[in-house]
Amino acid sequence: MNKKLNANKFVSLILPISCLLTGLTISTSQAHATNAPLLRCEVTYAGTTQQIDTQLSNDPYTAQIHDIGGRFSFKAVMIGEPNKPIHYIKLYAYLQGRDFDIPIHQATYQATRQAPIRVAKTMRALTPFNHLYAGEVEREMQYQCYLGWDKK
């Protein structure tokens, strides 16, 4: 009977502690999994601004091309691996043509050992405020991109 009582005390002490530790482990891993770099670009054409959010990827060819007012296209690429430094960020702008889009701008932010791409706790400007002009009547598209941690 005394052994049974000791076993019950053991279970009553260990069970809450193991549940607490398991809960902390799950919370920590979930918090870590949701923190990822986020590239946010604000693109403006004809008085309308679109917010384009780009997540970390390992394949630049799968990045979405966004229509900007039926005149321009914009593509943002952020290449890297989770929990490692970003390899590079590339930004592309195109003038939409009748048969195909014409590249008008490409910007590269390349990480090196001496100068990695740093991700701040809050969104910070990565690019200057850019003005791009293209087409017969020199239509203007503007953009600026920010980089920070995406905390979901």
Secondary structure, DSSP 8 states (H G I E B T S, - for coil): -HHHHHHHHHHHHHHHHHHHHHHHHHHHHHHHHH-EEEEEEEEEETTEEEEEEEE-BS-GGG--EEEETTTEEEEEEEEE-TTS-EEEEEEEEEE--SSS-EEEEEEEEE--SSS-B---SS-EE-S--EEEEETTTTEEEEEEEEEEEE--
